């Protein structure tokens, strides 16, 4: 089982068609660093996905 130590919620929408590299780059731009064992949930503009 994977343990999650923290959840960092983004308040800005993200295009869900973006690939993992773009999502990772966005995380680094917003949070400065990506920590292991943390969750980074995003929503789309309509907040339905």
C-alpha positions as CSV (number, residue, x, y, z in Angstrom):
1,X,0.0,0.0,0.0
2,X,1.2,3.5,-0.8
3,X,1.0,5.9,2.0
4,X,0.2,9.6,1.3
5,X,1.9,12.0,3.7
6,X,0.3,15.2,2.4
7,X,-2.2,16.5,-0.1
8,X,-1.4,19.6,-2.0
9,X,-4.6,20.9,-3.7
10,X,-4.3,23.2,-6.8
11,X,-7.0,25.9,-6.9
12,X,-6.3,26.7,-10.6
13,X,-7.8,24.4,-13.3
14,X,-5.6,22.3,-15.5
15,X,-6.2,21.0,-19.0
16,X,-6.8,17.3,-18.4
17,X,-5.5,16.4,-21.9
18,X,-2.0,17.4,-20.7
19,X,0.5,14.6,-20.4
20,X,2.5,13.7,-17.4
21,X,5.5,15.8,-18.3
22,X,3.3,18.9,-18.6
23,X,1.6,18.1,-15.3
24,X,5.0,17.6,-13.6
25,X,6.3,20.9,-15.0
26,X,3.2,22.7,-13.7
27,X,3.6,21.2,-10.2
28,X,7.2,22.3,-10.1
29,X,6.2,25.8,-11.3
30,X,3.4,26.2,-8.7
31,X,4.8,24.4,-5.7
32,X,8.6,24.7,-6.3
33,X,9.3,21.0,-5.7
34,X,7.5,17.7,-6.0
35,X,7.8,15.6,-2.9
36,X,7.5,11.8,-2.8
37,X,4.5,10.3,-1.1
38,X,2.3,13.4,-1.6
39,X,-0.8,13.7,-3.7
40,X,-1.4,16.6,-6.1
41,X,-5.0,16.6,-7.3
42,X,-6.2,19.0,-10.1
43,X,-9.6,19.7,-11.6
44,X,-10.6,20.8,-15.0
45,X,-12.2,24.3,-15.7
46,X,-15.7,22.9,-15.3
47,X,-14.8,20.9,-12.2
48,X,-16.6,17.9,-13.5
49,X,-13.6,15.5,-14.0
